[in-house]
Amino acid sequence: MLYVMLRLTQAPNLAIATLWADALATEGIATSVQRQYLGSVAGELPPDQCLPEVWIQCAEQETLARKLLYDLQHVPQHRWHCTCGELVEGGFEQCWNCAALMPL
């Protein structure tokens, strides 16, 4: 296996970069978060150069890593009708109107 670090993506903030890296690591893809401390110098450096980045350690895992990252960024949203008659959309698993849980 060839170990060549490869930048997978930039993240909008450190929390999301860490979540993505942890999710990829859970699937067996060795990752690291780079530029995690550059947010404090945005303005001195161009802001887009200060965003955290997710890197993978094995270029051979790039295809799998990109697929997993795509799946993380495009989670299907639920749309369901509650027993009280409300239409609940998005990632909500509880009705905003009556607090009933989404049916299984």
Contact map, one row per residue, 1 for C-alpha under 8 A:
11100000000000000000000000000000000000000000000000000000010100000000000000000000000000000000000000000000
11110000000000000000000000000000000000000000000000000000011100000000000000000000000000000000000000000000
11111000000000000000000000000000000000000000000000000000111000000000000000000000000000000000000000000000
01111100000000000000000000000000000000000000000000000000111000000000000000000000000000000000000000000000
00111110000000000000000000000000000000000000000000000011111000000000000000000000000000000000000000000000
00011111000000000000000000000000000000000000000000000011111001000000000000000000000000000000000000000000
00001111100000000000000000000000000000000000000000001111000000000000000000000000000000000000000000000000
00000111110000000000000000000000000000000000000000001111000001001100000000000000000000000000000000000000
00000011111000000000000000000000000000000000000000001110000000000000000000000000000000000000000000000000
00000001111100001000000000000000000000000000000000111100000000000000000000000000000000000000000000000000
00000000111111011000000000000000000000000000000000111100000000000000000000000000000000000000000000000000
00000000011111011000000000000000000000000000000000110000000000000000000000000000000000000000000000000000
00000000001111111000000000000000000000000000000000110000000000000000000000000000000000000000000000000000
00000000001111111100000000000000000100000000000000110000000000000000000000000000000000000000000000000000
00000000000011111110000000000000000000000000000000000000000000000000000000000000000000000000000000000000
00000000001111111111000000000000000000000000000000000000000000000000000000000000000000000000000000000000
00000000011111111111100000000000100000000000000000011100000000000000000000000000000000000000000000000000
00000000000001111111110000000000100000000000000000000000000000000000000000000000000000000000000000000000
00000000000000111111111000000000000000000000000000000000000000000000000000000000000000000000000000000000
00000000000000011111111100000000000000000000000000000100000000000000100100000000000000000000000000000000
00000000000000001111111110000011100000000000000000000100000000000000000000000000000000000000000000000000
00000000000000000111111111000010000000000000000000000000000000000000000000000000000000000000000000000000
00000000000000000011111111100000000000000000000000000000000000000000000000000000000000000000000000000000
00000000000000000001111111111110000000000000000000000000000000001001100000000000000000000000000000000000
00000000000000000000111111111110000000000000000000000000000000000000000000000000000000000000000000000000
00000000000000000000011111111000000000000000000000000000000000000000000000000000000000000000000000000000
00000000000000000000001111111000000000000000000000000000000000000000000000000000000000000000000000000000
00000000000000000000000111111100000000000000000000000000000000000000000000000000000000000000000000000000
00000000000000000000000111111110000000000000000000000001110010001000000000000000000000000000000000000000
00000000000000000000000110011111000000000000000000000001110000000000000000000000000000000000000000000000
00000000000000000000110110001111100000000000000000000111100000000000000000000000000000000000000000000000
00000000000000000000100000000111110000000000000000000111100000000000000000000000000000000000000000000000
00000000000000001100100000000011111100000000000000011110000000000000000000000000000000000000000000000000
00000000000000000000000000000001111100000000000000011110000000000000000000000000000000000000000000000000
00000000000000000000000000000000111111000000000001111000000000000000000000000000000000000000000000000000
00000000000001000000000000000000111111100000000000111000000000000000000000000000000000000000000000000000
00000000000000000000000000000000001111110000000000010000000000000000000000000000000000000000000000000000
00000000000000000000000000000000001111111100000001110000000000000000000000000000000000000000000000000000
00000000000000000000000000000000000111111100001001100000000000000000000000000000000000000000000000000000
00000000000000000000000000000000000011111100000000000000000000000000000000000000000000000000000000000000
00000000000000000000000000000000000001111111100001000000000000000000000000000000000000000000000000000000
00000000000000000000000000000000000001111111111001000000000000000000000000000000000000000000000000000000
00000000000000000000000000000000000000001111111000000000000000000000000000000000000000000000000000000000
00000000000000000000000000000000000000001111110000000000000000000000000000000000000000000000000000000000
00000000000000000000000000000000000000001111111011000000000000000000000000000000000000000000000000000000
00000000000000000000000000000000000000000111111111000000000000000000000000000000000000000000000000000000
00000000000000000000000000000000000000100110111111100000000000000000000000000000000000000000000000000000
00000000000000000000000000000000000000000000011111100000000000000000000000000000000000000000000000000000
00000000000000000000000000000000000000000000111111100000000000000000000000000000000000000000000000000000
00000000000000000000000000000000001001101100111111110000000000000000000000000000000000000000000000000000
00000000011111000000000000000000001101100000001111111000000000000000000000000000000000000000000000000000
00000000011111001000000000000000111111000000000001111100000000000000000000000000000000000000000000000000
00000011111000001000000000000000111100000000000000111110000000000000000000000000000000000000000000000000
00000011111000001001100000000011110000000000000000011111000000000000000000000000000000000000000000000000
00001111100000000000000000000011110000000000000000001111100000000000000000000000000000000000000000000000
00001111000000000000000000001111000000000000000000000111111011001000000000000000000000000000000000000000
00111100000000000000000000001111000000000000000000000011111000000000000000000000000000000000000000000000
11111100000000000000000000001100000000000000000000000001111111000000000000000000000000000000000000000000
01111100000000000000000000000000000000000000000000000001111111000000000000000000000000000000000000000000
11000000000000000000000000000000000000000000000000000000011111100000000000000000000000000000000000000000
00000000000000000000000000001000000000000000000000000001011111111000000000000000000000000000000000000000
00000101000000000000000000000000000000000000000000000001011111111100000000000000000000000000000000000000
00000000000000000000000000000000000000000000000000000000000111111110000000000000000000000000000000000000
00000000000000000000000000000000000000000000000000000000000011111111000000000000000000000000000000000000
00000001000000000000000100001000000000000000000000000001000011111111100000000000000000000000000000000000
00000001000000000000000000000000000000000000000000000000000001111111110000000000000000000000000000000000
00000000000000000000000000000000000000000000000000000000000000111111111000000000000000000000000000000000
00000000000000000000000100000000000000000000000000000000000000011111111100000000000000000000000000000000
00000000000000000001000100000000000000000000000000000000000000001111111110000000000000000000000000000000
00000000000000000000000000000000000000000000000000000000000000000111111111000000000000000000000000000000
00000000000000000000000000000000000000000000000000000000000000000011111111100000000000000000000000000000
00000000000000000001000000000000000000000000000000000000000000000001111111100000000000000000000000000000
00000000000000000000000000000000000000000000000000000000000000000000111111100000000000000000000000000000
00000000000000000000000000000000000000000000000000000000000000000000011111110000000000000000000000000000
00000000000000000000000000000000000000000000000000000000000000000000001111111000000000000000000000000000
00000000000000000000000000000000000000000000000000000000000000000000000001111100000000000000000000000000
00000000000000000000000000000000000000000000000000000000000000000000000000111110000000001110000000000000
00000000000000000000000000000000000000000000000000000000000000000000000000011111000000011111000000000000
00000000000000000000000000000000000000000000000000000000000000000000000000001111100000111100000000000000
00000000000000000000000000000000000000000000000000000000000000000000000000000111110000111000000000000100
00000000000000000000000000000000000000000000000000000000000000000000000000000011111011110000000000000000
00000000000000000000000000000000000000000000000000000000000000000000000000000001111111110000001000010100
00000000000000000000000000000000000000000000000000000000000000000000000000000000111111000000000000010000
00000000000000000000000000000000000000000000000000000000000000000000000000000000011111000000000011000000
00000000000000000000000000000000000000000000000000000000000000000000000000000000111111100000000000000000
00000000000000000000000000000000000000000000000000000000000000000000000000000000111111110000001010000000
00000000000000000000000000000000000000000000000000000000000000000000000000000011110011111000000000000000
00000000000000000000000000000000000000000000000000000000000000000000000000000111110001111101001100000000
00000000000000000000000000000000000000000000000000000000000000000000000000001111000000111111000000000000
00000000000000000000000000000000000000000000000000000000000000000000000000001110000000011111000000000000
00000000000000000000000000000000000000000000000000000000000000000000000000001100000000001111100000000000
00000000000000000000000000000000000000000000000000000000000000000000000000000100000000011111111000000000
00000000000000000000000000000000000000000000000000000000000000000000000000000000000000000011111000001100
00000000000000000000000000000000000000000000000000000000000000000000000000000000000000000001111100111100
00000000000000000000000000000000000000000000000000000000000000000000000000000000010001010001111111111100
00000000000000000000000000000000000000000000000000000000000000000000000000000000000000010000011111100000
00000000000000000000000000000000000000000000000000000000000000000000000000000000000101000000001111100000
00000000000000000000000000000000000000000000000000000000000000000000000000000000000100000000001111110000
00000000000000000000000000000000000000000000000000000000000000000000000000000000000000000000011111111000
00000000000000000000000000000000000000000000000000000000000000000000000000000000011000000000011001111100
00000000000000000000000000000000000000000000000000000000000000000000000000000000000000000000111000111110
00000000000000000000000000000000000000000000000000000000000000000000000000000001010000000000111000011111
00000000000000000000000000000000000000000000000000000000000000000000000000000000000000000000000000001111
00000000000000000000000000000000000000000000000000000000000000000000000000000000000000000000000000000111
